[in-house]
Amino acid sequence: MNIFIAGLSYKVNDADLSNLFEEYGVITSAKVITDRDSGRSKGYGFVEMDDEEAANKAIVELNGAEYDGRTISVSEAKPRQERPKRDNNRGGGYGGGFNRNRY
């Protein structure tokens, strides 16, 4: 089961997240999401656990708990939805602006 954790302190790293959930069962992976450019934590992460019962217990007991001075929100992660690609070509290119021939 994939678990979503929000409200993390920016100091929390992957190992901290793994340690937090270890007492509930075996952790398959633990990942704090970081900003691509700065490398700074975005304040949320994901933990994967194979044992669904252990994962549900962790969600119930850790949701709303205080961790590293912050109240965290813990829930089952929703499947990632594909976002439609943005069309950066909006047409035009020339035109608009001040009409010199008008005056």
C-alpha positions as CSV (number, residue, x, y, z in Angstrom):
1,M,0.0,0.0,0.0
2,N,1.3,3.5,-0.9
3,I,0.8,6.0,1.9
4,F,0.8,9.8,1.5
5,I,2.2,12.0,4.3
6,A,1.7,15.8,4.2
7,G,2.8,18.6,6.6
8,L,6.3,17.3,7.0
9,S,9.0,19.5,8.4
10,Y,11.4,20.6,5.7
11,K,14.2,19.0,7.8
12,V,12.7,15.5,7.5
13,N,14.6,13.2,5.0
14,D,13.9,9.7,3.6
15,A,15.6,7.9,6.5
16,D,13.5,9.9,9.1
17,L,10.3,9.0,7.2
18,S,11.3,5.3,7.1
19,N,12.1,5.3,10.9
20,L,8.7,6.9,11.6
21,F,6.8,4.0,9.9
22,E,9.2,1.1,10.8
23,E,7.4,0.4,14.1
24,Y,4.2,-0.5,12.1
25,G,5.9,-3.0,9.7
26,V,8.3,-3.5,6.9
27,I,8.9,-0.5,4.7
28,T,9.4,-1.1,1.0
29,S,10.3,2.5,0.3
30,A,10.2,5.9,1.9
31,K,10.6,9.1,-0.2
32,V,10.4,12.8,0.8
33,I,9.6,14.8,-2.3
34,T,12.0,17.5,-3.1
35,D,12.0,20.5,-5.5
36,R,13.8,19.6,-8.7
37,D,15.7,22.9,-8.9
38,S,16.6,23.7,-5.2
39,G,16.7,20.1,-3.8
40,R,14.6,21.4,-0.8
41,S,11.8,19.3,0.6
42,K,8.3,20.2,-0.5
43,G,6.9,19.1,2.9
44,Y,5.3,15.8,1.8
45,G,6.3,12.3,1.0
46,F,5.3,8.7,0.4
47,V,5.9,5.4,2.2
48,E,5.2,2.0,0.7
49,M,4.3,-1.0,2.8
50,D,3.5,-4.5,1.6
51,D,1.3,-5.4,4.6
52,E,-2.0,-3.6,4.1
53,E,-3.1,-4.2,7.7
54,A,0.1,-2.7,9.1
55,A,-0.2,0.2,6.6
56,N,-3.8,0.9,7.7
57,K,-2.8,0.9,11.4
58,A,0.0,3.4,10.6
59,I,-2.4,5.6,8.8
60,V,-4.9,5.6,11.7
61,E,-2.3,6.1,14.4
62,L,-0.1,8.7,12.7
63,N,-2.8,10.9,11.0
64,G,-2.9,14.1,13.0
65,A,0.1,13.2,15.1
66,E,2.9,15.7,15.8
67,Y,6.2,14.9,14.2
68,D,9.3,17.1,14.3
69,G,7.1,20.0,15.6
70,R,4.5,19.7,12.8
71,T,1.1,18.1,12.7
72,I,1.2,15.6,9.8
73,S,-1.7,14.2,7.7
74,V,-1.4,10.6,6.7
75,S,-3.7,8.9,4.2
76,E,-3.7,6.2,1.5
77,A,-2.1,7.7,-1.6
78,K,-4.4,8.1,-4.6
79,P,-3.2,6.8,-7.9
80,R,-1.4,9.5,-9.9
81,Q,-3.6,11.0,-12.6
82,E,-2.2,12.0,-15.9
83,R,-2.5,15.7,-16.5
84,P,-3.3,16.9,-20.0
85,K,-0.3,18.3,-21.7
86,R,-0.3,22.1,-21.9
87,D,-0.2,23.6,-25.3
88,N,2.4,26.3,-25.1
89,N,1.8,27.3,-28.7
90,R,-1.1,29.6,-28.5
91,G,-0.9,30.8,-32.1
92,G,-0.3,34.4,-33.2
93,G,3.2,35.5,-32.7
94,Y,2.9,38.7,-34.7
95,G,0.2,41.4,-34.5
96,G,-1.3,43.2,-31.7
97,G,0.4,46.2,-30.1
98,F,0.4,49.8,-31.4
99,N,-0.9,50.5,-34.8
100,R,1.5,53.1,-36.3
101,N,-0.6,53.6,-39.5
102,R,-3.6,54.8,-37.5
103,Y,-2.1,58.2,-36.5
